[in-house]
Amino acid sequence: MISERDRVYLEHILDCTALIQTYTRPGKADFIANSLVQDAVLRRLQTMAESTQRLSEALKLTAPTIDWRALAGFRNVLVHDYLGGIDLEQVWDAVERYLPELETVLQRLMDEDGR
């Protein structure tokens, strides 16, 4: 059973993934060219990654396919390396390759909990 605290963070993470997918629906070229979309995506990724750090270790153990440590590291890059320049290609790659899996796994956990 998922704790109420974990459920709040899971819902926030899933909200973030849905919004990021909405923002990036027009495609990579629009993302690269549009600073407003970049800012929105980067902010959502940052808050989403922060929420993943607040999930309990017990919950994280139920999703071993997610690289929780890499998510924490990605958040640190977004928060602390913004002046050094964020690699938009790397951000796009993360959005395209890793976000769907994260969403699928976390949605499965929520569905299995059934509350």
C-alpha positions as YAML, in Angstrom:
chain: A
units: angstrom
residues:
- id: 1
  name: MET
  ca: [0.00, 0.00, 0.00]
- id: 2
  name: ILE
  ca: [1.31, 3.43, -0.97]
- id: 3
  name: SER
  ca: [1.54, 5.92, 1.89]
- id: 4
  name: GLU
  ca: [-0.46, 9.13, 1.62]
- id: 5
  name: ARG
  ca: [2.80, 11.11, 1.49]
- id: 6
  name: ASP
  ca: [4.13, 9.01, -1.42]
- id: 7
  name: ARG
  ca: [0.77, 9.27, -3.18]
- id: 8
  name: VAL
  ca: [0.93, 13.08, -3.10]
- id: 9
  name: TYR
  ca: [4.39, 13.05, -4.65]
- id: 10
  name: LEU
  ca: [3.43, 10.42, -7.23]
- id: 11
  name: GLU
  ca: [0.45, 12.50, -8.31]
- id: 12
  name: HIS
  ca: [2.68, 15.56, -8.63]
- id: 13
  name: ILE
  ca: [5.23, 13.63, -10.69]
- id: 14
  name: LEU
  ca: [2.51, 12.31, -12.99]
- id: 15
  name: ASP
  ca: [1.05, 15.81, -13.37]
- id: 16
  name: CYS
  ca: [4.50, 17.05, -14.35]
- id: 17
  name: THR
  ca: [5.01, 14.30, -16.92]
- id: 18
  name: ALA
  ca: [1.63, 15.06, -18.48]
- id: 19
  name: LEU
  ca: [2.38, 18.78, -18.70]
- id: 20
  name: ILE
  ca: [5.84, 18.18, -20.16]
- id: 21
  name: GLN
  ca: [4.31, 15.95, -22.82]
- id: 22
  name: THR
  ca: [1.78, 18.67, -23.61]
- id: 23
  name: TYR
  ca: [4.48, 21.34, -23.85]
- id: 24
  name: THR
  ca: [6.66, 19.20, -26.11]
- id: 25
  name: ARG
  ca: [3.91, 17.79, -28.35]
- id: 26
  name: PRO
  ca: [4.85, 20.13, -31.26]
- id: 27
  name: GLY
  ca: [8.23, 18.36, -31.43]
- id: 28
  name: LYS
  ca: [11.93, 18.82, -30.95]
- id: 29
  name: ALA
  ca: [12.38, 21.72, -33.38]
- id: 30
  name: ASP
  ca: [9.79, 23.77, -31.51]
- id: 31
  name: PHE
  ca: [11.37, 22.90, -28.18]
- id: 32
  name: ILE
  ca: [14.85, 23.94, -29.37]
- id: 33
  name: ALA
  ca: [13.57, 27.20, -30.88]
- id: 34
  name: ASN
  ca: [11.12, 28.26, -28.18]
- id: 35
  name: SER
  ca: [12.62, 29.59, -24.95]
- id: 36
  name: LEU
  ca: [9.19, 29.75, -23.32]
- id: 37
  name: VAL
  ca: [8.68, 26.03, -23.86]
- id: 38
  name: GLN
  ca: [12.24, 25.35, -22.68]
- id: 39
  name: ASP
  ca: [11.62, 27.28, -19.47]
- id: 40
  name: ALA
  ca: [8.35, 25.47, -18.81]
- id: 41
  name: VAL
  ca: [9.85, 22.04, -19.46]
- id: 42
  name: LEU
  ca: [12.96, 22.73, -17.39]
- id: 43
  name: ARG
  ca: [10.90, 23.99, -14.47]
- id: 44
  name: ARG
  ca: [8.60, 20.97, -14.56]
- id: 45
  name: LEU
  ca: [11.58, 18.61, -14.81]
- id: 46
  name: GLN
  ca: [13.15, 20.33, -11.83]
- id: 47
  name: THR
  ca: [10.08, 20.09, -9.59]
- id: 48
  name: MET
  ca: [9.36, 16.57, -10.80]
- id: 49
  name: ALA
  ca: [12.88, 15.42, -9.98]
- id: 50
  name: GLU
  ca: [12.65, 17.11, -6.58]
- id: 51
  name: SER
  ca: [9.49, 15.13, -5.87]
- id: 52
  name: THR
  ca: [11.20, 11.87, -6.81]
- id: 53
  name: GLN
  ca: [13.79, 12.57, -4.12]
- id: 54
  name: ARG
  ca: [11.02, 12.85, -1.55]
- id: 55
  name: LEU
  ca: [9.54, 9.42, -2.28]
- id: 56
  name: SER
  ca: [10.15, 6.80, 0.39]
- id: 57
  name: GLU
  ca: [12.88, 4.24, -0.13]
- id: 58
  name: ALA
  ca: [10.24, 1.53, 0.26]
- id: 59
  name: LEU
  ca: [8.32, 2.87, -2.71]
- id: 60
  name: LYS
  ca: [11.48, 3.24, -4.79]
- id: 61
  name: LEU
  ca: [12.28, -0.41, -4.16]
- id: 62
  name: THR
  ca: [8.98, -1.34, -5.82]
- id: 63
  name: ALA
  ca: [10.21, 0.31, -9.04]
- id: 64
  name: PRO
  ca: [13.75, -1.01, -9.57]
- id: 65
  name: THR
  ca: [13.77, -0.19, -13.30]
- id: 66
  name: ILE
  ca: [13.82, 3.54, -12.51]
- id: 67
  name: ASP
  ca: [17.28, 5.01, -11.97]
- id: 68
  name: TRP
  ca: [16.37, 7.12, -8.95]
- id: 69
  name: ARG
  ca: [19.97, 8.25, -8.44]
- id: 70
  name: ALA
  ca: [20.21, 9.51, -12.03]
- id: 71
  name: LEU
  ca: [16.98, 11.46, -11.52]
- id: 72
  name: ALA
  ca: [18.47, 13.14, -8.46]
- id: 73
  name: GLY
  ca: [21.61, 13.95, -10.42]
- id: 74
  name: PHE
  ca: [19.58, 15.35, -13.29]
- id: 75
  name: ARG
  ca: [17.74, 17.62, -10.87]
- id: 76
  name: ASN
  ca: [21.05, 18.87, -9.48]
- id: 77
  name: VAL
  ca: [22.26, 19.72, -12.98]
- id: 78
  name: LEU
  ca: [19.04, 21.61, -13.73]
- id: 79
  name: VAL
  ca: [19.19, 23.54, -10.49]
- id: 80
  name: HIS
  ca: [22.91, 24.24, -10.18]
- id: 81
  name: ASP
  ca: [24.33, 24.28, -13.71]
- id: 82
  name: TYR
  ca: [21.90, 26.69, -15.34]
- id: 83
  name: LEU
  ca: [24.57, 29.37, -15.70]
- id: 84
  name: GLY
  ca: [26.92, 26.92, -17.39]
- id: 85
  name: GLY
  ca: [24.25, 26.25, -19.96]
- id: 86
  name: ILE
  ca: [21.76, 23.45, -20.08]
- id: 87
  name: ASP
  ca: [22.29, 21.02, -22.95]
- id: 88
  name: LEU
  ca: [18.90, 21.16, -24.67]
- id: 89
  name: GLU
  ca: [19.70, 18.06, -26.72]
- id: 90
  name: GLN
  ca: [20.25, 16.14, -23.49]
- id: 91
  name: VAL
  ca: [17.03, 17.51, -22.02]
- id: 92
  name: TRP
  ca: [15.10, 16.51, -25.13]
- id: 93
  name: ASP
  ca: [16.64, 13.05, -24.99]
- id: 94
  name: ALA
  ca: [15.54, 12.67, -21.37]
- id: 95
  name: VAL
  ca: [12.02, 13.84, -22.18]
- id: 96
  name: GLU
  ca: [11.72, 11.52, -25.15]
- id: 97
  name: ARG
  ca: [13.48, 8.43, -23.80]
- id: 98
  name: TYR
  ca: [13.04, 8.36, -20.03]
- id: 99
  name: LEU
  ca: [9.93, 10.32, -19.18]
- id: 100
  name: PRO
  ca: [7.48, 7.84, -20.79]
- id: 101
  name: GLU
  ca: [8.96, 4.93, -18.82]
- id: 102
  name: LEU
  ca: [8.84, 6.88, -15.58]
- id: 103
  name: GLU
  ca: [5.22, 7.77, -16.22]
- id: 104
  name: THR
  ca: [4.29, 4.18, -17.08]
- id: 105
  name: VAL
  ca: [5.95, 2.69, -14.02]
- id: 106
  name: LEU
  ca: [4.55, 5.24, -11.59]
- id: 107
  name: GLN
  ca: [1.06, 5.03, -13.08]
- id: 108
  name: ARG
  ca: [1.22, 1.24, -12.71]
- id: 109
  name: LEU
  ca: [2.11, 1.64, -9.03]
- id: 110
  name: MET
  ca: [-0.84, 3.97, -8.52]
- id: 111
  name: ASP
  ca: [-3.19, 1.64, -10.39]
- id: 112
  name: GLU
  ca: [-2.03, -1.40, -8.44]
- id: 113
  name: ASP
  ca: [-2.60, 0.46, -5.19]
- id: 114
  name: GLY
  ca: [-6.18, 1.00, -6.31]
- id: 115
  name: ARG
  ca: [-7.19, 3.83, -4.03]
...
